[in-house]
Amino acid sequence: MKLIRKSRLRLLIICKENKLRTDLITLLTGYGYFVDYVEDRKDGLKKFQQYKQLIVIIDIPALPNDPEEMFMEFLAYKKNPIILIAARKEEQEQVKKYLGRKEVYDILELPLNVNTIKITLRRLVGYSQLMARNEFLRILVELIVFFIPLGILLIYLFIQNQK
C-alpha cells in the first residue's frame, strides 16, 4: 500500500479541453503532486479559495474575455498565486501580454513537453519556497526591530526603579 505524504504540493488545473486536462492530471500526479481540476473558471476560483493551491494551470478556452479581473480574484485569495497559461504556439501571442502581471509566471507550451513541464514546476516550487523563507525572514526582522526599542525601554525603566 502506497502512503500519501501530507507534504505533497497541491496544484489546480482549470481546463475545458478534456484530453489536455486528463494528460496534465496523469503527468502531474505521476510527479507526486496532488491535483485538483475543474472545467471552468468559476469552479476554479471556488477550489482556489478553498485550498489556495501552489500553482494554477489555466488553458486558453477557460480564460474569460478579460482575464485581468480573474487574476485579481486569485490575488485576493492568496498573496502570491502562481499562474501558468497553457497555450499552443499560435495562441501564445495573445497571452504574452499577461506575462508582465505579478501572478502570471509562464506559458506552458502545447502539445505538452514532459521535460519542460517538470523543469518549469521545479523552478516555480523552488521560487515559491524561497519567497516563503524571505517573507518569514522579513517578518522576523520587523519583529526584532519592533522589540529592540521596547527592550531598551524596559531595561531603562528597570534601572530607574533600582535607583
C-alpha positions as CSV (number, residue, x, y, z in Angstrom):
1,M,0.0,0.0,0.0
2,K,1.4,3.4,-1.0
3,L,1.4,6.0,1.7
4,I,0.4,9.5,0.7
5,R,2.7,12.2,2.1
6,K,1.0,15.1,3.7
7,S,3.6,17.4,2.3
8,R,2.6,16.8,-1.3
9,L,2.2,20.1,-3.1
10,R,-1.3,20.9,-4.4
11,L,-1.9,22.2,-7.9
12,L,-5.1,23.4,-9.6
13,I,-5.9,22.7,-13.3
14,I,-8.7,24.8,-14.9
15,C,-9.1,23.3,-18.3
16,K,-12.0,23.0,-20.7
17,E,-10.3,20.6,-23.1
18,N,-10.8,17.1,-21.7
19,K,-7.8,15.4,-23.3
20,L,-5.4,18.1,-22.1
21,R,-6.9,18.0,-18.6
22,T,-6.5,14.2,-18.4
23,D,-2.9,14.4,-19.7
24,L,-2.0,17.1,-17.2
25,I,-3.6,15.2,-14.3
26,T,-1.8,12.0,-15.2
27,L,1.5,13.7,-15.7
28,L,1.4,15.8,-12.5
29,T,0.1,13.1,-10.2
30,G,2.9,10.9,-11.6
31,Y,5.4,13.6,-10.4
32,G,3.9,13.4,-6.9
33,Y,1.6,16.5,-6.9
34,F,-1.9,16.4,-5.6
35,V,-4.0,17.8,-8.4
36,D,-7.4,19.5,-8.2
37,Y,-9.1,20.0,-11.5
38,V,-12.2,21.8,-12.8
39,E,-13.6,22.7,-16.2
40,D,-14.5,26.4,-15.8
41,R,-13.0,29.4,-14.0
42,K,-15.9,29.9,-11.5
43,D,-15.4,26.4,-10.1
44,G,-11.7,27.0,-10.3
45,L,-11.9,30.2,-8.2
46,K,-14.1,28.3,-5.6
47,K,-11.4,25.5,-5.4
48,F,-8.6,28.0,-5.1
49,Q,-10.5,29.9,-2.4
50,Q,-10.9,26.7,-0.5
51,Y,-7.4,25.2,-0.9
52,K,-5.1,28.0,-2.1
53,Q,-3.1,25.7,-4.4
54,L,0.6,26.5,-5.0
55,I,0.3,26.6,-8.8
56,V,-2.7,27.1,-11.1
57,I,-2.7,26.0,-14.7
58,I,-5.3,27.5,-17.0
59,D,-5.9,26.7,-20.6
60,I,-6.9,29.4,-23.2
61,P,-10.5,28.3,-23.6
62,A,-11.0,28.6,-19.8
63,L,-9.8,32.2,-19.7
64,P,-12.6,34.9,-19.8
65,N,-12.6,37.7,-22.4
66,D,-10.9,39.9,-19.9
67,P,-8.7,37.7,-17.7
68,E,-7.4,40.7,-15.7
69,E,-10.4,40.5,-13.3
70,M,-9.9,36.8,-12.8
71,F,-6.2,37.3,-12.0
72,M,-7.2,39.9,-9.4
73,E,-9.6,37.4,-7.8
74,F,-6.8,34.9,-7.4
75,L,-4.7,37.6,-5.9
76,A,-7.4,38.4,-3.4
77,Y,-7.4,34.8,-2.1
78,K,-3.6,34.4,-2.0
79,K,-0.8,36.9,-1.8
80,N,1.5,35.3,-4.4
81,P,-0.5,33.0,-6.7
82,I,1.5,31.3,-9.4
83,I,-0.5,31.0,-12.6
84,L,0.6,29.2,-15.8
85,I,-1.3,29.6,-19.0
86,A,-1.4,26.5,-21.3
87,A,-1.3,27.7,-24.9
88,R,-0.4,26.3,-28.4
89,K,2.3,28.2,-30.3
90,E,-0.3,30.1,-32.4
91,E,-2.2,31.2,-29.2
92,Q,0.9,32.4,-27.3
93,E,0.9,35.9,-28.8
94,Q,-2.5,36.7,-27.3
95,V,-1.4,35.7,-23.8
96,K,2.1,37.1,-23.7
97,K,0.7,40.4,-22.6
98,Y,-0.3,38.8,-19.3
99,L,3.2,37.7,-18.5
100,G,4.0,41.1,-17.2
101,R,1.5,40.6,-14.4
102,K,2.8,39.7,-10.9
103,E,0.8,36.4,-10.7
104,V,1.2,35.1,-14.3
105,Y,4.6,33.4,-14.4
106,D,4.8,31.5,-17.6
107,I,3.2,29.9,-20.6
108,L,3.0,26.1,-20.8
109,E,3.5,25.2,-24.5
110,L,1.1,22.8,-26.0
111,P,1.4,20.0,-27.0
112,L,2.8,19.1,-23.6
113,N,6.6,18.6,-23.4
114,V,7.2,16.4,-20.3
115,N,10.7,17.7,-19.6
116,T,9.7,21.3,-20.0
117,I,6.8,20.9,-17.5
118,K,8.9,19.1,-15.0
119,I,11.6,21.8,-15.1
120,T,9.1,24.7,-15.0
121,L,7.3,23.2,-12.0
122,R,10.5,22.6,-10.1
123,R,11.6,26.1,-10.8
124,L,8.3,27.6,-9.6
125,V,8.1,25.4,-6.5
126,G,11.7,26.4,-5.6
127,Y,10.8,30.0,-6.2
128,S,7.7,29.7,-4.0
129,Q,9.7,28.1,-1.2
130,L,12.4,30.9,-1.5
131,M,9.7,33.6,-1.3
132,A,8.1,31.9,1.8
133,R,11.5,31.9,3.5
134,N,12.1,35.6,2.5
135,E,8.7,36.5,3.9
136,F,9.4,34.7,7.2
137,L,12.8,36.5,7.5
138,R,11.2,39.8,6.7
139,I,8.6,39.4,9.4
140,L,11.3,38.2,11.9
141,V,13.4,41.3,11.2
142,E,10.4,43.6,11.6
143,L,9.6,41.9,15.0
144,I,13.2,42.3,16.1
145,V,13.3,46.0,15.1
146,F,10.0,46.5,16.9
147,F,11.1,44.8,20.1
148,I,14.6,46.2,20.5
149,P,13.4,49.7,21.4
150,L,10.8,48.1,23.7
151,G,13.6,46.0,25.4
152,I,15.8,49.1,25.8
153,L,12.9,51.0,27.3
154,L,12.2,48.1,29.8
155,I,15.9,48.0,30.8
156,Y,15.9,51.8,31.2
157,L,12.8,51.6,33.4
158,F,14.2,48.7,35.4
159,I,17.5,50.7,36.1
160,Q,15.4,53.8,37.1
161,N,13.4,51.7,39.5
162,Q,16.7,50.3,41.1
163,K,17.9,53.8,42.0
